[in-house]
Amino acid sequence: MTDKSTYKASNSSASQSLCQRVEKILDLIRPSVQDDGGDVELVDISAEGVVQVRFLGACVDCPSSSQTLKMGIERNLKEHIPEITEVRSVS
């Protein structure tokens, strides 16, 4: 699913710290997503700062998930973590 360079970056101590910071922000957003019967899961963070998330539950087929991704998740992550450049949804 991930290439070796992304995997290596994800396992460095600096990236683990970044991962923890991303998870902390997702934990703030998650209750709103869960209220609508869905959830969001962190999949990966590339060395370039691209975060991959997976929508779960009701969010999988929800037409508003793209708005949640860009206006909720991406906006909050970029605002709080400058290293984040983009957020993408993966299946």
C-alpha positions as CSV (number, residue, x, y, z in Angstrom):
1,M,0.0,0.0,0.0
2,T,2.9,2.4,0.8
3,D,6.2,2.6,-1.0
4,K,9.4,2.0,0.9
5,S,10.4,5.6,1.1
6,T,7.1,6.6,2.7
7,Y,7.3,3.6,5.0
8,K,10.8,4.5,6.2
9,A,9.8,8.1,6.7
10,S,6.8,7.0,8.7
11,N,9.0,5.0,11.0
12,S,11.5,7.7,11.9
13,S,11.2,9.2,15.4
14,A,10.5,12.6,13.8
15,S,7.6,11.2,11.8
16,Q,6.3,9.3,14.8
17,S,6.1,12.7,16.6
18,L,4.3,14.1,13.6
19,C,2.0,11.1,13.5
20,Q,1.1,11.7,17.2
21,R,0.4,15.4,16.5
22,V,-1.9,14.5,13.5
23,E,-3.7,11.9,15.6
24,K,-4.3,14.5,18.3
25,I,-6.0,16.8,15.8
26,L,-8.0,14.0,14.3
27,D,-9.1,13.1,17.9
28,L,-10.6,16.6,18.1
29,I,-12.5,16.2,14.8
30,R,-13.5,12.6,15.3
31,P,-16.5,13.2,17.6
32,S,-18.3,15.3,14.9
33,V,-17.7,12.6,12.3
34,Q,-18.8,9.9,14.7
35,D,-22.0,11.8,15.5
36,D,-23.0,11.3,11.9
37,G,-22.3,7.5,12.1
38,G,-18.8,7.6,10.6
39,D,-15.2,7.7,11.6
40,V,-11.8,8.7,10.2
41,E,-8.6,6.7,10.4
42,L,-5.0,7.9,9.8
43,V,-3.4,5.7,7.1
44,D,0.0,7.3,6.4
45,I,2.0,10.5,6.3
46,S,4.5,10.9,3.5
47,A,7.8,12.6,3.8
48,E,6.3,15.5,1.8
49,G,3.6,16.1,4.5
50,V,0.7,14.5,2.6
51,V,-1.6,12.8,5.1
52,Q,-3.7,9.9,3.9
53,V,-6.9,9.1,5.8
54,R,-9.6,6.5,5.4
55,F,-13.3,7.3,6.0
56,L,-15.2,4.6,7.8
57,G,-18.9,3.8,8.4
58,A,-21.5,6.2,7.1
59,C,-18.7,8.5,5.8
60,V,-17.7,6.0,3.1
61,D,-20.6,6.8,0.8
62,C,-21.5,10.3,2.2
63,P,-21.6,13.1,-0.4
64,S,-20.3,15.5,2.3
65,S,-17.1,13.5,3.0
66,S,-15.1,15.6,0.5
67,Q,-16.2,18.8,2.3
68,T,-15.3,17.1,5.6
69,L,-11.9,16.2,4.2
70,K,-11.0,19.6,2.9
71,M,-12.8,22.1,5.1
72,G,-12.6,20.1,8.3
73,I,-9.7,17.7,8.4
74,E,-7.2,19.4,6.0
75,R,-7.9,22.9,7.2
76,N,-7.4,22.0,10.9
77,L,-4.3,19.9,10.3
78,K,-2.6,22.7,8.2
79,E,-3.6,25.3,10.7
80,H,-2.1,23.4,13.7
81,I,0.8,21.5,11.9
82,P,2.7,23.5,9.4
83,E,4.5,20.4,8.0
84,I,1.2,19.2,6.6
85,T,0.8,20.1,2.9
86,E,-2.3,18.1,1.8
87,V,-4.8,15.6,3.1
88,R,-6.1,12.8,0.8
89,S,-8.8,10.2,1.3
90,V,-7.9,6.6,0.4
91,S,-10.0,3.5,0.2
